Amino acid sequence: MIGTALLAIGLVLIIEGLVYALAPSLVEQLLEALRALPEGQRRTLGLAAIAFGVALVWLAKALGA
């Protein structure tokens, strides 16, 4: 269980690092766009991301990961 959690965190950090390394100006544009959204929409976006992540984890587990 701990190994799976560490693997997941490591993969997230790799993807985040790639985004910052390959497209730092795009990250700044994304942050500006997020600042322009009302708090309620940002919260909804966060909840949707959580739901999508849970669905991906469930799918991975169902496929035998």
Buried (B, 14 or more C-beta within 10 A) or exposed (E): EEEEEEEEEEEEEEEEEEEEEEEEEEEEEEEEEEEEEEEEEEEEEEEEEEEEEEEEEEEEEEEEE
